[in-house]
Amino acid sequence: MTPRLTLINRDYTRLWFGQAVSSVGDAVFSTTLVLWVATVLAEGESWAPLAVSGIVMASGVAVLVIGPLAGVFVDRWDKRATMLRSEVLRGALVAVLTVITFLPAGALPTGAWLALIYATVLLLHAAGQFFSPARFAVLADLVTGDADRARAAGIAQATGETAWIIGPPLAAPLLFTVGLQWALLFNGLSYAVSYIAIRSIGARELGTGSTGPARARGSVERQRGALREEFMDGLRFFAGSRFLVALLLLAVIGQFGAGALGTLNVFFATDNLHADAHLYGYLGMAMGAGGITGALCGGRMVQWLGARRTTWIGLLVSGVLLVAYSRQTGFLGGVALLFAFAVPLTMLNTAMSPLLLAAAPPDYRGRVMAVFYPVTRLASMLSAALSGWLAGSVLRDVGGSLGGLRFGPVDTIIAASGLIVLLAGVFAMAALPDTGAEKAAARAGDDTAAPAGPAAKERQDAEVVAHHDDGELPARATDRSDDPRPTDG
């Protein structure tokens, strides 16, 4: 008889528990770093938004440089061992940073502190690029059958969002009452819990493929040549698909529009919402709650409206809500609107999955993701850097009123971001094929459109993958990939 506290099966439950604890640690870690940089290292400085955006950029560099190739190497390694080594490396990185932060903030120049933080975030995310595909391969062995994999997808998404309800409110009290190092130590211990959970999983062969040993026996030159040839073939396929290119442009526009929120929200909370920095974590909590709500409703909305309509409606509604958020002056109103903003945002994630995966044959899906996710991540990085630079330099002295509405640099940038998300919704209406055309194409066997028939199963498979990447779904147009959390889901 299966124990009452078991999710799907015993080994999956252990893997889930380790990652649930680690996800909370990541939420505490990233929120703590943003708060510490904004309120301690760069307090009162005009370049504070740019300093915070550097955290986002450090995480993005790892995704862009390591992400496209990491999966190829993970295919050649033992997956369980790869996960264990990644957790050891990440735990050690956080431990080193924790020890250094016992020094007074004035013991090192501000530039040295920022360089140390950026380097740690970059290395954590680099290790995560190996952890994520390894965990996906292990998960595919631990959970079999469409029904159970769909359950695993729902559990993963709800767990990830719950972590962002629990983590941010913990971060501020830990930082401001017991100190930075104890907040970081919390994350280091969460990696230890994850290690123990992975270690407890049965040591049978997990996530192994028939091609791994054969590739390992090949010469270095042949491996490099095959890697280059396969990657270029994927690029050619992607560029030749008008539908994939349209999805990519849509995602880039949306990501560029929403990316500013991760950089500027801490300043918006204190300056525009007139909230104490201790309350900043509750904004992340509101987005987490909205994400859970969107996750529970997203599949049903796709069934009712179709993936295309859910995509452009989600973008339009998100854009309107982001503009409305930029006009808030009270903390409770800001919390409510961030919750509402996250609901269509998460529904959009569900809608984008079948569209993207159905547009690519199975043999190309890995390479399609290797193009799609880094490009959208780059858009998020550019948005974070640009918004931080604008708020700290060009628009620093912007202020006034128009039609009775007061505005400043931060709320102006967030409002402009909402308008860009609206633009992405308009683009989606024009660029994506309508639901009727998709169904007709599916009946006709047209592989260039997004077929409706297999979309449900593809969505299930995609969501299992989705929550192991920067937990992030590669197809997300406007996800929270601007969060500088390590990529372990």
Secondary structure, DSSP 8 states (H G I E B T S, - for coil): ---TT-SSSHHHHHHHHHHHHHHHHHHHHHHHHHHHIIIIITTT-TTHHHHHHHHHHHHHHHHHHHHHHHHHHHTTS-HHHHHHHHHHHHHHHHHHHHHHTTS-GGGS-HHHHHHHHHHHHHHHHHHHHHHHHHHHHHHHHHS-SHHHHHHHHHHHHHHHHHHHHHHHHHHHHIIIII-HHHHHHHHHHHHHHHHHHHHTS--S--S--THHHHHHHS-HHHHHHHHHHHHHHHHHHHHH-HHHHHHHHHHHHHHHHHTHHHHHHHHHHHHTS---GGGTHHHHHHHHHHHHHHHHHHHHHHHHH-HHHHHHHHHHHHHHHHHHHHT--SHHHHHHHHHHHHHHHHHHHHHHHHHHHHTS-GGGHHHHHHHHHHHHHHHHHHHHHHHHHIIIIITTT--EEETTEEE-HHHHHHHHHHHHHHHHHHHHHHHS--HHHHHHHHHHT-TTS--STTHHHHHHHHHHHHTSSSS--TT-SS-STTS---S--
